[in-house]
Amino acid sequence: MTQKIAALQRLRGIGPNFAAVLVREVLYRSFANRRQLASYVGIAPMPYQSGGMDRDRSISRAGNPRARTTLIQLAWLWLRYQPGSALAAWFRERVGMLQGRTRRISIVAMARKLLIALWRYVETGVMPEGVEIRAEADATA
């Protein structure tokens, strides 16, 4: 677990508290796929099927509330500290200059994508696209 925490802290914008909460609340377990991971945290969309209609509704909120709130806070910080990443570009493209409810809904979608990207990074070492690494002086402080 300490290796996973150290790996997350290398990324700019993720401090010791965020890394510890993510690893100790979520990433200590093994997941078969990204859907299981998002469901465990409670940010996976609930399916709705009726007749010929097949849609995704709002998030389930049936997962770990501490991890979910931490991820949503981390998603807002990710926009600030990783503006050149693919996730931040996706969010800006999707939301643009919109404010309010649309922005809050989209940040949950970004939190889900961020969780999956961080899970892949911790498990396989695949760095999320466009992510900046901390300088060594910042990582030790």
ABEGO torsion letter per residue (X at the ends): XAAAAAAAAABBGBBAAAAAAAAAAAAABBBABAAAAAAAAGABBBBBBBEABBBBBBBAGABBAAAAAAAAAAAAAAAAABAABAAAAAAAAAAEABBEAAAAAAAAAAAAAAAAAAAAAAAAGBBBBGBBBBBAAAAAX
